[in-house]
Amino acid sequence: MKTASAVAVLILLSLSSVTKADDDKPPPKPTVWPDQFHSILVMNKSGLIELIDLWYDWTNGRNFNIIQHQLGNVLYDLEWNNGTSFYYTLDSNRECSSAQLEVGILRPNWLNGASYLGQREVDGFLCNVWEKAEFITYYEDVVTKRPVHWVFYTGREAHVMTFEVGAALEDEKWQVPWYCFEEKTTRNDDLLIKQQRGLADLSLRVSM
């Protein structure tokens, strides 16, 4: 009996040491974004749904969001690393707005310094979770290290449907339409304001 008790104590001590070692591990760090990728995102804000075709191209200093509003128009959000952004449509309305922001697109390591919140399950994936700049909560798949989900402080949510590392959009697709440079261009300020609350605003927050 004494031998059995001694063995039990040793097992408990062994388990305790393993648990302590795990607790002492530093928190995981979010994966740095690849220099180029293509992703399809489903965005939801209080039931307002958008489908975003995202092309991230740090190599050439540019980022492109092609935004399909549910049963609505398609908005093209083109951002450059020099802070210049264009928001336009390619329909007959020829709407176009431009802005000069203080910072460019998100850096690949923009999640550096984010606060680790632990692990949570979202969209059927077990994810490591970080919060950055009190602005965005970012979910990354524990196994594949791919982004799964993120939530802006406004409650706007992104569900990552695809994530193609290394995919690049042809150069000609990055050309802004000619009517963005005409003085008589129809400008829709509501479109501009709406998009500045997204990833462009995040670029400003994380650079501070």
Sequence and secondary structure as in RCSB ss.txt:
>XXXX:A:sequence
MKTASAVAVLILLSLSSVTKADDDKPPPKPTVWPDQFHSILVMNKSGLIELIDLWYDWTNGRNFNIIQHQLGNVL
YDLEWNNGTSFYYTLDSNRECSSAQLEVGILRPNWLNGASYLGQREVDGFLCNVWEKAEFITYYEDVVTKRPVHW
VFYTGREAHVMTFEVGAALEDEKWQVPWYCFEEKTTRNDDLLIKQQRGLADLSLRVSM
>XXXX:A:secstr
 HHHHHHHHHHHHHHHHHHHHHHTS         SEEEEEEEEEETTEEEEEEEEEEGGGTEEEEEEEETTS EE
EEEEETTSEEEEE  STT BEEEEE SS S  TTTTTT EEEEEEEETTEEEEEEEETTTEEEEEETTT  EEEE
EETTS EEEEEEEEET    GGGG   GGGGSTT B  HHHHHHHHTTHHHHHHHHT 
